[in-house]
Amino acid sequence: MAKIYGECREVMDRTEWVAITSLGSEGPHTVATWGDHVRSMSIKDDEVITIPAKKYYETEKNLKENGHVELLMASKQVQRSHAPGQGCRISGKGELQNSGEFVEAVKKKFPWARGALVIKVEEVQTL
């Protein structure tokens, strides 16, 4: 698994939103969440991301068919060498869990969540 560090970690720490894309038999599907929802959950060993999930029904279906998921985020607060603003793409295997330790941790902070989107990071790229 890849680790989240450097510029990409800084982007995660400052992004306002995170786009989440999964792929199913009907093609790609994108949902989003707030950056502070991701930040409020610890990133286990810098390689497992947990996101509170309320609806995400299509995402859940897609991940059962094809576990690949991509996260896209950006922040103008992160300075690149020649201009303000940096983007980051995180790819990995995801699963929407409805029980277990990740779900319990999510529900402590987000009682409205029906589960936890758990992503095991495989690749991290700055854009």
N, C-alpha and C positions, 0 to 999 in steps of 0.2 A: 504494500500500500504506500501511496505517496503521503507526504506530510505537508501541512499548510504552514508556511513560514514566510518571512521576508515581506516583500511588497504585497503579496496576496493576503497575508494575515493582516497587514495594515489596512487593506481595502475592506476586508471583512469587519474589522473593528470600527470602520467609519461609514460604511455603506448605509443608505437609507432603506433600500429594498433589495430583494434577492429574487430573480426569476428562476423558476424550477421547470425544466423541460424533460418529459419522458416520451417514450416512443411505443406506440401500440399498433395494432393491425390497421387502424384508421389513420395512421400518420402521427406526427409529433403533436404533443399537447403541452401547453405552457400555463402554469399558475405562478403566483408570487406570494411572498410574505415580507413582512417588515424586517429590516436588518436587526432591530433591537430584539425581535423574537429569537433570532439565531444567536445573537450575542448573549442573551440571558441564559441560554443553555450552554454548559461547558462543552468544548470540543475535546472528546476523549483522545488522549495521546496525540493530539494534533492531526488525527486521521479519521475520526468518526464524528460526523455532524448530526445533531438531533434537531428537528424542526417540529414545533407543535402543528398538528393537523386537525382542522375542523371538518371541512368537506373533502376535497381532494379525491373524490370518488373515481374520476377518470384516471388520475395519476396512479391510484392504488391498482386499478385494473391493468393499466399499462405495465406497471412494475411486476405484476404477477406473470405477464407474458414475456417481458423483456426487462430485466432489472436495471438496465442502463439509465442513468439520470445525469443531467448536467445542470449546474448552477451558474448563473451569470450575475455579476454585480460590478458596481463601479462607484468611484468617489472622486469628486473634484478636490477633496481635501488632501489626497495623496499626490505628492509632487513627482512627476516624471523628470527625466534629465532635461527636457526641452520645453515642457509645458505642464500646467496643472491638470490633474485628472489621470486616473489609472483604472483600468478594468481588469477583471480576473474571471477565468472560467475554471470551474472545478468539475471533474468528471468522476463517476464512480458507480457502484452498485447500490441501489436503494430498495427499501422495503417499508411499507406502511405497517407498523406494528400496532396491535390493539391491546396488548398486555405485556407485562414484563417490566424490567427495571427502567428502561428508557421511557416507557409510557408513564410509570409512576412519577418519575422526575419531571416530565412535561406537565402532568396534571397538577402537581404541587404549585407550579408557577402560572399555569394556564388552565383553570378548571373547566373552561369551555371546550378544550381539546378532546376529540374522540380517540386520538391516538398520536403516535410519534412517527414522523418520517425519518428513518435512520439511514444515513448515507455513509458507506465505507469508501473513502477517497482513494482513487486510483491514479489520477493525474491532476496537476495544478499548473495553470498557465496564466501568465500576465498577458494582457492584450493591448 
